[in-house]
C-alpha cells in the first residue's frame, strides 16, 4: 500500500528529526521557555535546522499517506519513528546497537503489529462533513489549554510529559486537518488552495512544533517520547473514528489492543533511555 510506505517514510524522517531537535533544545537557556524567543534561538542552531528540514520531508510524505489511506491506519504507524531513528543513527555513526535497544525495537514493532491486527481499522470517508469540525476544534482547544495550564504549574519531566502530550494532540489535529484538506485536491489545485483546512493545518503544525520544543527543553526524552508517540497515535485514531467515520473492532478485541499499547509504551521508554537518543550521542548529521 502506498499509504503504508509513505507513513513509514514519515516516521523515519520524524524520528531522526526528534533526536536532532532534542540535541538543540538542551542548549536553550531556561529563561526562554514558553517564549517566542525560544524559536529565534533555535533558528541559529544548525542541528535544529537539519531537524526542521526532515520535518518538512515528513510533512510531504504524510500528506501522500493521508491522501491514500485512512488516518486510523496511517498515524499509528508513526510509533516506529523512534526505533527507526535510533537504528539508522547507530548504523550511520557505526555505534553498536545493544541487545536492550533491539528488545525495545521488538516491543514497539510487535505492539504496532498486534494493535493494528486487533483494531483492524476500516471504512471512513475522505472528508469531514457538517459541523463536526466545530465540535472537534472546541474539544481540542479545551484539552490543549488544560494540558498547558497544568504544565506551567509544574517543572522537569512532569512538564515535559504534559507538553509532549499537548504536542501530540497538536500533531494529531494537524494530520486530521491535512487529510481533510487533501480531499479537496480531487476538485483541483484551486480547491485545495482555497480550503480553510490547508491553512489550519499549517497553524496547527506550527503550534505543535512550538509545544514540542518546549517539551524537549523542559525534561528528558524518556518523559517526552512515549507521550508524543502514543498520544499522536491514539488521538489520531479518535479523530479518524469521530470525524471520518472510520471503524475499529471492539469487544474482546480491546484486550489485545491494550496489550499492544503496553508493549509500545515499554518499548518507547527503553529506546528513549538509549545513549543514541540522548543529546550527547545524537547525530548532528545522518548520511
Secondary structure by P-SEA (a helix, b strand, c coil): caaaaaaaaaaaaaaaaaaaaaaaaaaccccccccaaaaaaaaacaaaaaaaaaaaaaaaaaaaaaaccccccccccccaaaaaaaaaaaaaacccccaaaaaaaaaaaaaaaaaaaaabbbbbccccccaaaaaaaaaaaaaaaaaaaaaaacccaaaaaaaaaaaaaaaaaaaaaaaaaaaaccccaaaaaacaaaaaaaaaaaaaaaaaaaaaaaccccccaaaaaaaaaaaaaaaaacccbbbbbcccaaaaaaaaaaaaaaaaaaaaacccccccccccccc
